[in-house]
């Protein structure tokens, strides 16, 4: 009997709407955190890498994602040829370039 004294009937006029609104706000907050902490920085890095790849020109010193250092010998639309030693040219996809070294 004592336990029944603490149970109250929901208030008339939308007692069930408040938890629904709170759940929607919490879900929206989680989505916002994921966007600003994960998705947006990744998109920014992808844009910077694409800008780096489009700016590669003959004579630039590059490092590939596999760690090979060399100088750009030739640039195509989707590939580059890198000189890694005297008279040694290796062809890579542009996406394999990790960084362009500054002089």
Backbone as JSON, one array per atom type, in Angstrom:
{
  "sequence": "XXXXXXXXXXXXXXXXXXXXXXXXXXXXXXXXXXXXXXXXXXXXXXXXXXXXXXXXXXXXXXXXXXXXXXXXXXXXXXXXXXXXXXXXXXXXXXXXXXXXXXX",
  "N": [[0.82, -1.18, 0.0], [1.97, 1.22, 0.69], [3.78, 1.64, -1.37], [2.13, 2.29, -3.49], [1.41, 4.86, -2.96], [3.34, 6.55, -3.94], [3.13, 6.46, -6.66], [2.09, 8.34, -9.31], [-0.44, 9.7, -11.37], [-0.04, 10.56, -14.82], [0.31, 13.99, -15.72], [-2.35, 15.83, -17.05], [-2.6, 16.76, -20.47], [-0.28, 16.22, -22.02], [1.9, 14.74, -20.85], [3.53, 12.75, -21.86], [4.88, 13.84, -23.92], [7.11, 15.36, -23.21], [9.3, 13.53, -22.51], [9.73, 12.49, -25.08], [10.57, 14.72, -26.56], [12.94, 15.28, -25.2], [14.42, 12.97, -25.81], [14.71, 13.24, -28.59], [16.19, 15.63, -28.7], [18.54, 14.81, -27.38], [19.45, 12.81, -29.13], [19.87, 14.37, -31.41], [21.9, 15.99, -30.42], [24.0, 14.13, -30.1], [24.43, 13.43, -32.78], [25.3, 15.91, -33.75], [27.72, 16.21, -32.32], [29.21, 14.04, -33.37], [29.38, 14.93, -36.04], [30.87, 17.37, -35.87], [33.2, 16.51, -34.61], [34.21, 14.3, -35.97], [33.37, 13.86, -38.75], [33.51, 16.4, -40.12], [36.28, 17.32, -39.69], [37.59, 15.26, -41.13], [36.67, 15.65, -43.74], [37.84, 18.13, -44.21], [40.6, 17.49, -44.13], [40.69, 15.82, -46.38], [40.09, 17.62, -48.45], [42.35, 19.31, -48.27], [44.38, 17.49, -48.94], [43.66, 16.84, -51.55], [44.05, 19.33, -52.74], [46.8, 19.52, -52.42], [47.63, 17.42, -54.08], [46.77, 18.33, -56.57], [48.47, 20.43, -56.98], [50.99, 19.46, -57.55], [54.04, 19.51, -59.28], [56.53, 19.19, -61.89], [59.76, 18.45, -60.68], [59.28, 18.79, -57.97], [59.94, 17.68, -54.66], [58.89, 14.7, -53.27], [57.14, 12.54, -50.95], [56.02, 9.29, -50.83], [53.11, 7.35, -49.83], [54.09, 4.91, -49.11], [56.55, 5.48, -48.19], [58.63, 6.15, -49.89], [61.06, 8.32, -51.05], [61.52, 10.91, -53.41], [61.96, 12.7, -56.55], [59.75, 14.51, -58.56], [59.35, 13.53, -61.83], [57.68, 13.44, -64.04], [54.34, 14.48, -64.7], [51.12, 13.24, -64.91], [47.58, 13.11, -65.58], [46.35, 11.38, -63.72], [48.48, 10.05, -62.62], [51.92, 10.03, -61.47], [55.38, 10.25, -62.31], [58.17, 9.32, -60.58], [61.49, 10.12, -59.78], [63.72, 8.11, -58.22], [66.32, 7.39, -57.96], [69.44, 7.76, -59.74], [68.63, 7.7, -63.1], [66.43, 6.05, -62.54], [63.16, 5.6, -62.64], [59.94, 5.64, -61.27], [56.55, 4.85, -61.53], [53.68, 6.21, -60.03], [50.36, 6.29, -58.64], [48.65, 9.39, -58.29], [47.36, 9.61, -55.87], [48.95, 8.22, -54.12], [50.84, 9.88, -53.12], [52.04, 11.2, -50.2], [53.09, 13.5, -49.04], [54.42, 16.71, -49.98], [57.62, 17.86, -50.1], [59.08, 20.79, -48.78], [61.4, 23.19, -49.99]],
  "CA": [[0.0, 0.0, 0.0], [2.86, 2.36, 0.76], [4.37, 1.84, -2.69], [1.14, 2.9, -4.36], [1.28, 6.27, -2.64], [4.31, 7.32, -4.71], [2.77, 6.41, -8.08], [1.19, 9.44, -9.66], [-0.96, 9.67, -12.73], [0.57, 11.61, -15.63], [-0.44, 15.24, -15.77], [-3.15, 15.93, -18.26], [-2.13, 17.76, -21.42], [0.97, 15.95, -22.71], [2.99, 14.26, -20.01], [4.38, 11.86, -22.63], [5.59, 14.6, -24.95], [8.39, 15.84, -22.68], [10.39, 12.55, -22.74], [9.97, 12.38, -26.51], [11.37, 15.89, -26.95], [14.28, 15.1, -24.63], [15.11, 11.94, -26.6], [15.05, 13.83, -29.89], [17.28, 16.58, -28.47], [19.77, 14.07, -27.06], [19.88, 12.18, -30.37], [20.4, 15.45, -32.24], [23.19, 16.39, -29.84], [25.0, 13.11, -30.44], [24.73, 13.58, -34.21], [26.1, 17.14, -33.89], [29.07, 15.93, -31.82], [29.88, 13.21, -34.38], [29.67, 15.74, -37.22], [31.94, 18.34, -35.64], [34.42, 15.89, -34.11], [34.72, 13.24, -36.84], [33.11, 14.01, -40.19], [34.01, 17.68, -40.65], [37.75, 17.33, -39.84], [38.0, 14.34, -42.18], [36.42, 16.33, -45.01], [38.83, 19.19, -44.34], [41.86, 16.86, -44.51], [40.56, 15.33, -47.75], [40.21, 18.78, -49.35], [43.74, 19.76, -48.27], [45.17, 16.5, -49.68], [43.32, 17.01, -52.97], [44.72, 20.56, -53.17], [48.21, 19.17, -52.48], [47.84, 16.59, -55.27], [46.58, 19.11, -57.8], [49.56, 21.39, -57.11], [52.27, 18.81, -57.8], [54.62, 19.84, -60.58], [57.84, 18.59, -62.15], [60.85, 18.97, -59.86], [58.93, 18.77, -56.55], [60.37, 16.53, -53.86], [57.69, 14.1, -52.68], [57.22, 11.3, -50.19], [54.82, 8.51, -51.08], [52.53, 6.74, -48.64], [54.91, 3.76, -48.76], [57.8, 5.98, -47.62], [59.66, 6.36, -50.91], [61.39, 9.72, -51.31], [62.0, 11.11, -54.76], [61.67, 13.96, -57.23], [58.77, 14.3, -59.63], [59.95, 13.61, -63.16], [56.61, 13.69, -65.01], [53.01, 14.52, -64.08], [49.97, 12.97, -65.76], [46.32, 13.49, -64.94], [46.08, 10.52, -62.57], [49.71, 9.4, -62.14], [53.17, 10.79, -61.53], [56.6, 9.46, -62.4], [59.1, 9.84, -59.57], [62.88, 9.69, -59.89], [64.16, 7.75, -56.87], [67.78, 7.28, -58.06], [69.88, 8.16, -61.08], [68.02, 6.92, -64.18], [65.43, 5.12, -62.0], [61.88, 6.28, -62.57], [58.87, 4.77, -60.83], [55.26, 5.49, -61.76], [52.74, 6.07, -58.92], [49.12, 7.05, -58.69], [48.79, 10.64, -57.55], [46.84, 9.43, -54.51], [49.98, 7.61, -53.3], [51.72, 10.92, -52.57], [51.64, 11.56, -48.83], [53.44, 14.89, -48.78], [55.36, 17.38, -50.86], [58.61, 18.47, -49.23], [59.44, 22.15, -49.14], [62.85, 23.37, -50.14]],
  "C": [[0.87, 1.25, 0.0], [3.46, 2.68, -0.6], [3.4, 2.51, -3.65], [0.99, 4.39, -4.1], [2.23, 7.12, -3.48], [4.01, 7.33, -6.21], [1.76, 7.51, -8.35], [0.75, 9.28, -11.09], [-0.28, 10.78, -13.53], [-0.33, 12.83, -15.68], [-1.19, 15.31, -17.09], [-2.54, 16.99, -19.17], [-0.74, 17.48, -21.94], [2.11, 15.54, -21.82], [3.95, 13.38, -20.79], [5.18, 12.6, -23.7], [6.97, 15.04, -24.45], [9.51, 14.81, -22.84], [10.72, 12.39, -24.23], [10.86, 13.53, -27.0], [12.79, 15.75, -26.43], [15.07, 14.05, -25.41], [15.54, 12.49, -27.95], [16.21, 14.82, -29.73], [18.6, 15.88, -28.17], [20.33, 13.4, -28.32], [20.49, 13.21, -31.32], [21.75, 15.93, -31.74], [24.3, 15.41, -30.16], [25.4, 13.22, -31.91], [25.6, 14.82, -34.43], [27.54, 16.92, -33.43], [29.83, 15.09, -32.83], [30.25, 14.04, -35.61], [30.88, 16.64, -36.99], [33.23, 17.71, -35.16], [35.02, 14.87, -35.08], [34.57, 13.58, -38.32], [33.73, 15.28, -40.76], [35.54, 17.74, -40.74], [38.25, 16.4, -40.94], [37.79, 14.96, -43.56], [37.45, 17.42, -45.26], [40.19, 18.61, -44.76], [41.82, 16.35, -45.95], [40.69, 16.47, -48.76], [41.65, 19.27, -49.42], [44.62, 18.79, -49.06], [44.91, 16.62, -51.18], [44.0, 18.26, -53.53], [46.22, 20.31, -53.33], [48.49, 18.38, -53.76], [47.69, 17.38, -56.56], [47.71, 20.11, -58.01], [50.92, 20.77, -57.38], [52.75, 19.15, -59.21], [56.0, 19.2, -60.7], [58.91, 19.26, -61.3], [60.54, 19.01, -58.37], [59.48, 17.52, -55.88], [59.14, 16.0, -53.14], [58.06, 12.88, -51.85], [55.92, 10.56, -50.43], [54.31, 7.91, -49.77], [53.31, 5.49, -48.21], [56.28, 4.18, -48.23], [58.91, 6.22, -48.61], [59.82, 7.86, -51.16], [61.91, 9.84, -52.73], [61.61, 12.46, -55.3], [60.74, 13.67, -58.4], [59.46, 14.53, -60.97], [58.9, 13.98, -64.21], [55.27, 13.62, -64.27], [51.96, 14.26, -65.14], [48.72, 13.41, -65.01], [46.06, 12.67, -63.68], [47.33, 9.89, -61.98], [50.88, 10.37, -62.22], [54.31, 9.8, -61.68], [57.63, 10.12, -61.5], [60.48, 9.26, -59.82], [63.37, 9.4, -58.47], [65.67, 7.55, -56.8], [68.15, 7.7, -59.47], [69.33, 7.17, -62.11], [67.05, 5.84, -63.68], [64.14, 5.88, -61.79], [60.81, 5.26, -62.21], [57.56, 5.53, -60.98], [54.33, 5.17, -60.58], [51.43, 6.75, -59.27], [49.33, 8.33, -57.89], [48.33, 10.47, -56.1], [47.86, 8.79, -53.58], [50.92, 8.64, -52.69], [51.18, 11.34, -51.2], [51.94, 13.02, -48.54], [54.41, 15.39, -49.84], [56.32, 18.13, -49.94], [58.93, 19.87, -49.72], [60.95, 22.27, -49.17], [63.37, 24.34, -49.14]]
}
